[in-house]
Amino acid sequence: MKGKKIEIIPLATRKIKKRHIKKNLVVETLHEPDQIVPGYGDCKVAPKIYRIKKKEYLLRVVYEEQEDLLLVITAYLTSKVSGYWKGSK
């Protein structure tokens, strides 16, 4: 998905900041997701596994893909990697 502009809606910006997620991780996840899964409606989810303080977390970035834009709706970290992972790692 490299080459497309990334825009984060204001609500997502506030939630990302409140959840202490670094913006560069959101961008990295969109550019190099571990997989892409369908979300609700027209949304897609780009998950990527990160090790933070010796623990495995899954960053899930929910976005809408437009012609030349990836519009971030929200992003969150979860430690329940296996609960969200599709297929085998």
N, C-alpha and C positions, 0 to 999 in steps of 0.2 A: 504494500500500500504506500510505498515511498512515492514521493512526487506530488501527492495530493496535499492541499493545504489542510491544516488541522485547526478547527475552531471549537472552543469550549464554551458552552452556554453559561451565562452568569450563575445560575443555580448550581451547575456542576462545579464551577470554580469555587464557590463557597463550600460545597460539600467536600471537595478534594482538599481544600485548605483545612477544614475542620477535622478531617480524617488523617491529617498529617502525611498525605501522599505527595511525593515530590512530582512536580509537573513533568520533569524530564523522564520519569518512569512511565507516565501516561503516554507521552510521545513515543518513547522506545517501544512500548507495548503495541501501539498502533502500527509502527513501522515494521516491527519484527515479532508478531504474535506467535505463540506456540501452536495455536490453532484458532479457527474462527468458527463460531457456532451461532445458529439463529437465535434471536431474542424475540421479544413481543412485537407484533406488528411489523414495521419495516426495519426495526433495529437489529443490529448484529452485536455480538459480544466477542471481544478480543481478549483472551486470557493469556497470562504469562506468569510462569513460576519464578519467584525470587527467593533468595535466602537472606533473611534479615535477622541479625543477632542470633545466628546459628539455628534458626527455625525456618521451615519452608512455608511460604505464603503464596497465594494466587492473587494476582492483581487482575480484576475483571473490569474492562473498559467497555461500557455500553455506548454505541454510536450509531448514527445514521450515515450511510454512504450515499453521497450525492455525486453528480457528474465530476466535479473537480474539487470536492470538499469532503472531509470527514468531520461530522458534527458530533462532538462528545456530549452525551446526555448525562452520564454519571460515571463514576469509577469508585471501586472499593476493594479493599484487601480482605481476604479471608484465609483462615488457617485450615479450613475444611476443603483442602485441595481435592481429595478423592470424591467428595460430594458434588463437585462442579465439573470435574474433568470428564471429557467425552472420549471413550476408547482407552487405549493403554498409553502410558507415558514412555 
